[in-house]
Amino acid sequence: MREQSVRRFFFAVVLTVTAAPTAAQEARTAPVRQVDHVMIRTGDPKALFAFFVEVLQLPVAWPLMSPRAGVSTGGVSFGNVNVEAIQVPGQTDLRPRLVGFAFEPFDLRSSLSEMDRRGITYGPLRPVVSTASDGSTNTLWTNVTLRQFSDSDVPADATVHIFVSEYSPAYVNVAERSARLRSQLIATRGGPLGVEALTEIVIGVDDLESARALWQKLLAPTRASEASLWQIGNGPAVRLVAADKTSVQELVIRVASLQRARTFLREKGLLGTDSPEAATIAPSRLNGLRFRLVEAK
């Protein structure tokens, strides 16, 4: 009897171990891989793009362009994520606003299927299509709004717009582009600020407990820290903080040396608040946009 019990216990352990998902399999069940790019809506994308490229000397992820009527967009790399300056059709607020960001899915179909399983609601597929001179069409990328995290299906009039974005492989190889941009940033030592990465996207929410539960529902199996912070893949983390209204409040940028960054910002008249732990680019110089710099540890 004892041998049979031992044998049954042994087989139960084997079955448990072999049936348990590996770390890679568990991570694969998440509907999103990491943040792909941060969207800054503005009435003057040319000026903001020029600030990123000419003043901060960040690598160009894509040049200022108009992929469809009424849209003007340009993107730069912060090493682990791209930041976009964009103007869209129907936009009435011309002030620069950190309106939201796009998640990179593992692949769009399986990501949406996993969201269905989790009860995460989303809008219709919004493909961006180009037309060649011969009349043929090609999908460049497809966006899908996460409705429980956004107050509009489109970014034109949104206060917060969170979405999933999948690029066509024929349009861009995301992994190759990311590697190239990281290499460029390293080669220039992060530009005059010494940028290493964008470490956090800080979102103010009017109901911290409910928002924390919703974000955990989306990002599991990744667990939040006590400070309501989720590190998502190799991109920036998302941090929730209590606020009077829900909005994306600021971006936190890791730099190699705060002293070096302070010196540059002071010389350019761009230094905002300053403390031993952090410094900011003066929001008054960026029409209210908030960028906080912290030093690598």
matplotlib code that plots the C-alpha trace (Angstrom):
import matplotlib.pyplot as plt

x = [0.0, 2.8, 4.6, 1.4, 0.9, 4.5, 4.1, 0.8, 2.5, 5.5, 3.3, 1.2, 4.3, 5.6, 2.2, 2.1, 5.6, 5.2, 1.7, 2.9, 3.6, 7.2, 8.0, 8.0, 4.6, 3.1, 4.4, 3.0, -0.5, -0.3, -2.2, 0.5, 4.3, 5.3, 4.7, 5.5, 5.2, 4.0, 1.7, 2.0, -0.9, 0.0, -1.1, 2.6, 4.2, 7.0, 8.2, 8.1, 9.8, 12.5, 13.0, 13.5, 15.8, 17.8, 17.9, 17.9, 19.5, 17.5, 17.5, 14.8, 12.4, 10.5, 10.8, 8.0, 5.5, 1.8, 0.8, -2.8, -4.9, -4.9, -2.2, 1.3, 3.6, 7.3, 8.9, 12.1, 13.6, 14.4, 16.2, 13.5, 10.4, 9.5, 7.8, 5.6, 4.6, 1.3, -1.5, -4.7, -7.9, -10.7, -8.3, -9.4, -7.0, -3.7, -1.8, 0.8, -0.7, 0.6, -2.6, -1.7, 0.3, 0.3, 1.0, 2.9, 0.9, 2.5, 0.3, -3.0, -5.3, -4.1, -3.9, -7.6, -8.6, -6.9, -8.5, -11.9, -11.1, -10.2, -13.2, -11.2, -13.3, -11.9, -13.0, -13.0, -9.8, -8.5, -6.1, -3.9, -3.8, -1.5, -2.3, 0.5, 0.7, -0.7, -3.8, -2.8, -3.3, -1.2, -1.9, 0.9, -0.4, -3.6, -4.7, -7.3, -8.5, -8.7, -12.1, -11.9, -8.6, -9.6, -12.3, -12.6, -12.1, -9.9, -7.2, -8.5, -10.7, -9.4, -8.1, -6.6, -6.2, -4.6, -4.5, -2.8, -0.8, 0.5, 2.7, 2.7, 6.0, 6.2, 6.2, 8.7, 10.5, 9.9, 12.7, 15.3, 14.3, 14.4, 17.9, 19.1, 17.7, 19.2, 22.6, 22.3, 21.4, 24.4, 26.7, 25.8, 25.9, 22.3, 22.7, 23.4, 21.0, 22.6, 19.3, 19.4, 15.7, 12.2, 11.5, 8.0, 4.7, 2.9, -0.9, -3.1, -6.4, -9.5, -10.2, -6.9, -8.3, -10.5, -7.9, -5.3, -7.6, -8.3, -4.7, -3.9, -6.6, -4.9, -1.2, -1.3, 0.8, 2.9, 2.2, 2.1, 4.4, 3.0, 3.4, 1.0, 3.8, 4.0, 7.2, 6.0, 8.6, 11.7, 9.8, 8.8, 6.8, 3.3, 2.7, -0.7, -1.1, -4.2, -5.4, -8.6, -9.0, -7.6, -4.8, -1.2, 0.8, 4.5, 7.3, 10.2, 13.5, 16.6, 19.9, 23.5, 24.3, 21.9, 24.7, 25.5, 21.7, 21.3, 24.3, 22.9, 19.4, 20.7, 22.8, 19.8, 17.4, 15.4, 15.9, 12.7, 12.5, 15.7, 16.5, 19.2, 17.0, 15.5, 15.3, 12.7, 12.7, 10.8, 7.1, 6.8, 9.2, 7.2, 3.7, 2.9, 4.5, 6.2, 9.5, 11.2, 14.9, 16.3, 19.8, 20.7, 21.3]
y = [0.0, 2.3, 1.7, 2.4, 5.7, 6.7, 5.8, 7.8, 10.8, 10.5, 10.5, 13.4, 15.5, 14.6, 15.5, 18.8, 19.7, 18.7, 20.3, 23.6, 26.3, 27.4, 31.1, 31.8, 30.1, 32.0, 35.3, 34.5, 34.4, 38.2, 40.0, 42.7, 42.4, 46.0, 49.7, 50.3, 54.1, 57.1, 59.5, 63.3, 65.0, 68.6, 71.4, 71.8, 68.4, 69.9, 72.1, 69.2, 66.8, 69.4, 69.8, 66.1, 65.7, 69.0, 70.0, 66.6, 64.9, 61.7, 59.1, 59.4, 56.4, 57.8, 61.2, 63.8, 62.5, 62.3, 58.6, 59.6, 62.8, 65.2, 63.4, 64.7, 62.5, 62.1, 59.7, 59.5, 56.8, 56.9, 53.7, 51.3, 53.0, 55.5, 58.8, 60.4, 64.0, 63.8, 65.9, 64.1, 65.0, 66.5, 67.7, 70.9, 71.1, 72.4, 72.3, 69.4, 66.6, 63.2, 61.7, 58.0, 55.2, 52.0, 48.5, 46.1, 42.8, 39.4, 39.2, 41.0, 38.1, 36.1, 39.3, 40.2, 36.6, 36.8, 40.1, 38.5, 35.8, 38.4, 40.6, 43.5, 45.4, 47.0, 49.0, 48.0, 47.4, 50.6, 49.7, 52.5, 51.7, 53.2, 53.4, 52.9, 54.7, 51.6, 51.7, 48.7, 49.1, 47.9, 47.9, 49.7, 49.1, 48.3, 50.1, 48.8, 51.0, 49.5, 51.0, 50.5, 52.5, 55.3, 57.9, 57.9, 55.3, 57.8, 60.2, 63.4, 64.4, 62.0, 62.9, 59.4, 57.0, 53.6, 51.1, 48.1, 48.7, 46.0, 46.9, 45.0, 43.1, 44.3, 47.9, 47.7, 45.0, 46.2, 44.2, 45.3, 48.9, 48.8, 47.3, 49.9, 52.8, 51.5, 51.3, 54.8, 56.2, 54.3, 55.6, 59.2, 58.5, 59.4, 62.9, 65.9, 64.7, 61.3, 59.5, 55.8, 54.8, 56.0, 54.2, 55.1, 56.4, 58.0, 58.0, 59.9, 58.2, 59.3, 55.9, 54.2, 51.0, 50.3, 51.4, 49.2, 46.2, 46.9, 47.3, 44.1, 42.3, 43.4, 42.9, 39.6, 37.5, 40.6, 41.8, 45.4, 46.6, 48.2, 51.6, 50.5, 50.1, 47.4, 46.7, 45.6, 43.7, 45.7, 48.9, 51.6, 50.7, 52.0, 53.7, 54.8, 57.7, 59.2, 62.3, 64.5, 63.3, 60.5, 61.6, 60.8, 63.1, 62.7, 60.6, 59.6, 59.4, 57.6, 59.5, 58.4, 61.4, 63.9, 66.4, 66.2, 66.6, 69.6, 71.4, 71.0, 72.1, 75.0, 76.2, 76.0, 77.7, 74.4, 73.4, 73.2, 71.8, 70.3, 68.0, 65.5, 62.7, 64.2, 67.2, 68.2, 69.8, 73.1, 72.5, 76.1, 75.6, 72.7, 74.1, 72.0, 68.7, 67.0, 65.1, 64.1, 62.9, 60.4, 58.9, 55.3, 53.3]
z = [0.0, 0.9, -2.4, -4.3, -2.4, -3.0, -6.7, -7.0, -5.3, -7.6, -10.8, -9.4, -9.0, -12.5, -14.0, -12.1, -13.2, -16.8, -17.1, -15.6, -18.2, -18.6, -17.9, -21.6, -22.0, -19.1, -20.4, -23.8, -22.4, -21.8, -24.6, -25.0, -25.2, -24.3, -25.0, -28.7, -28.8, -26.9, -28.6, -28.1, -29.9, -30.9, -33.3, -34.3, -34.7, -36.8, -33.8, -31.3, -33.7, -34.3, -30.5, -30.1, -33.1, -33.2, -29.5, -27.7, -30.7, -30.4, -33.2, -35.8, -35.7, -38.7, -40.4, -40.3, -42.8, -43.7, -44.0, -44.7, -45.3, -42.4, -40.4, -39.7, -37.6, -36.7, -34.3, -32.3, -30.1, -26.4, -26.6, -25.5, -27.0, -29.6, -28.9, -31.6, -32.3, -34.2, -35.5, -36.6, -38.5, -36.3, -33.6, -31.9, -29.0, -30.4, -27.2, -26.9, -24.8, -23.7, -24.9, -24.7, -26.1, -28.2, -27.0, -29.2, -29.4, -29.7, -32.8, -33.1, -33.6, -30.5, -28.5, -29.2, -28.5, -25.1, -24.3, -25.1, -22.6, -20.0, -20.6, -22.0, -24.5, -27.6, -30.7, -34.4, -36.3, -37.8, -40.6, -42.1, -45.9, -48.5, -52.2, -54.7, -58.1, -59.8, -57.6, -55.4, -51.7, -48.7, -45.0, -43.2, -39.6, -37.8, -34.5, -32.1, -29.2, -25.7, -24.7, -20.9, -20.8, -23.3, -23.4, -27.2, -30.0, -31.9, -30.6, -32.2, -29.2, -26.6, -23.1, -22.8, -25.8, -25.2, -28.1, -29.6, -32.8, -35.2, -38.1, -41.4, -41.7, -45.3, -44.0, -41.1, -39.1, -35.6, -34.0, -36.5, -36.2, -32.4, -32.5, -35.0, -33.0, -29.7, -31.4, -32.7, -29.2, -27.7, -30.4, -29.5, -25.7, -25.5, -27.0, -24.8, -22.1, -21.9, -22.5, -21.8, -21.7, -21.0, -17.7, -16.8, -18.2, -15.3, -15.5, -13.1, -12.3, -10.4, -8.9, -8.1, -6.7, -9.8, -12.2, -10.6, -10.9, -14.6, -15.5, -13.6, -15.6, -18.8, -17.8, -15.9, -15.3, -14.7, -11.1, -10.0, -7.3, -4.2, -5.9, -8.7, -11.2, -13.9, -15.8, -19.2, -21.3, -22.3, -22.7, -20.1, -17.0, -16.4, -13.1, -11.7, -9.3, -7.7, -9.4, -9.8, -13.4, -15.6, -17.8, -18.8, -16.6, -17.4, -18.9, -16.7, -18.6, -17.3, -18.0, -17.5, -15.4, -13.8, -13.5, -17.2, -18.0, -15.6, -17.1, -20.6, -19.6, -17.7, -20.6, -22.9, -20.5, -20.2, -16.6, -14.6, -11.1, -9.7, -6.7, -5.8, -7.2, -10.3, -12.7, -15.2, -18.6, -17.8, -18.8, -19.6, -22.5, -23.9, -23.5, -20.5, -21.4, -18.4, -18.7, -15.5, -15.6, -13.2, -13.0, -13.8, -10.7]

ax = plt.figure().add_subplot(projection="3d")
ax.plot(x, y, z, "-o")
ax.set_aspect("equal")
plt.show()
